[in-house]
Amino acid sequence: MVNHLSNKTLFITSLLLNFSLCMFLVPVSARLQRLHHQLNSNGSLSFLVIGDWGRKGWYNQSQVAVQMGIIADRLDIDFVVSTGDNFYNDGLTGVDDPAFDESFKYVYGAPSLQKQWYTVLGNHDYRGDVEAQLDPMLRKRDTRWRCLRSFIVNTDIAELFFVDTTPFVDMYFEDPKDHKYDWRGIRPREVYLTNLLKDLRSALSKSKAKWKIVVGHHGIRTTGHHCDTPELVTHLLPLLEEYEVDFYMNGHDHCLEHMSCQDSKIRFLTSGAGSKAWLEANKPHDNCGVKFFHHGQGFMSMKLTKKSARFVFYDVFGKALHRWKTSLKKLHTSI
């Protein structure tokens, strides 16, 4: 009887241990959720791009927001894209954090900005309760908010592929300094990144959109403070090249920038000037040329039709600093 109970106890214990182990070893999914956004009646698509903004209105965040409202009204935008670092300095503390209202809801209160906000996470967001920004509860506080790790927004003429770039960067894992990162949903990291790249490849290969745009927090090609992100150059850029992505948009560097490279048709666009700017000169780049660089606060707009693309960079006063327009045919035959 004692032996029978002992064997039974060992068997149950073994099952529990195996179940617990499986819970930790189950592959992390990075599957891309697809969202559909209806186009304007005229068939065009207009949106604003802003990054590195959430400072409770400080560092000219409120002033930038005012100008965004004016431009958004003028363009009758469809939505806003956020390139991450949504809440400084260390993300949100939870779904009830007042910073959500103080840095987002109340700052971007213009009627023209009451559109959907499609948002990726930045490295500063990972320093807080990262699950809070992903929680549907935030949509009850403000229905504009839509933040996922990686996802797709389909608009018929364009597809926007939002990519969670922070887990790619080795430094945050190997040398985090005094920062603590919330890696729930990421570990095991290698599995997460493998799945993400696989799902992105699948989505890009199946896309029939006229325009393909990839959005991430970290820059691939940039002459800003952080320079190129080597991990993205190695792992992400080849996919973008293979499937003929038209634009890569990012934040991270607190500036506005337009870059192009001789060996690529991709336009690299940085919009990370939503609040605090570093006011430092850009750095030389060996492989790419800078079409425009601004080290102050601002944002950008983009308008797409079936045949053309046009984007504009604006400063904190709403002044248009740089305009660029191309046709789909010209961009696709530019190399």
Secondary structure as GFF3:
##gff-version 3
##sequence-region A 1 335
A	DSSP	alpha_helix	2	25	.	.	.	ID=ss1
A	DSSP	beta_strand	33	36	.	.	.	ID=ss2
A	DSSP	beta_strand	45	50	.	.	.	ID=ss3
A	DSSP	alpha_helix	61	75	.	.	.	ID=ss4
A	DSSP	beta_strand	79	82	.	.	.	ID=ss5
A	DSSP	alpha_helix	99	100	.	.	.	ID=ss6
A	DSSP	pi_helix	101	105	.	.	.	ID=ss7
A	DSSP	three_ten_helix	111	113	.	.	.	ID=ss8
A	DSSP	beta_strand	116	119	.	.	.	ID=ss9
A	DSSP	three_ten_helix	125	127	.	.	.	ID=ss10
A	DSSP	alpha_helix	130	134	.	.	.	ID=ss11
A	DSSP	alpha_helix	137	141	.	.	.	ID=ss12
A	DSSP	beta_strand	145	147	.	.	.	ID=ss13
A	DSSP	beta_strand	151	154	.	.	.	ID=ss14
A	DSSP	beta_strand	158	162	.	.	.	ID=ss15
A	DSSP	three_ten_helix	166	168	.	.	.	ID=ss16
A	DSSP	alpha_helix	171	174	.	.	.	ID=ss17
A	DSSP	alpha_helix	189	206	.	.	.	ID=ss18
A	DSSP	beta_strand	211	215	.	.	.	ID=ss19
A	DSSP	alpha_helix	230	235	.	.	.	ID=ss20
A	DSSP	alpha_helix	237	242	.	.	.	ID=ss21
A	DSSP	beta_strand	247	250	.	.	.	ID=ss22
A	DSSP	beta_strand	256	261	.	.	.	ID=ss23
A	DSSP	beta_strand	267	271	.	.	.	ID=ss24
A	DSSP	beta_strand	288	294	.	.	.	ID=ss25
A	DSSP	beta_strand	298	304	.	.	.	ID=ss26
A	DSSP	beta_strand	308	315	.	.	.	ID=ss27
A	DSSP	beta_strand	320	327	.	.	.	ID=ss28
A	DSSP	alpha_helix	328	332	.	.	.	ID=ss29
###
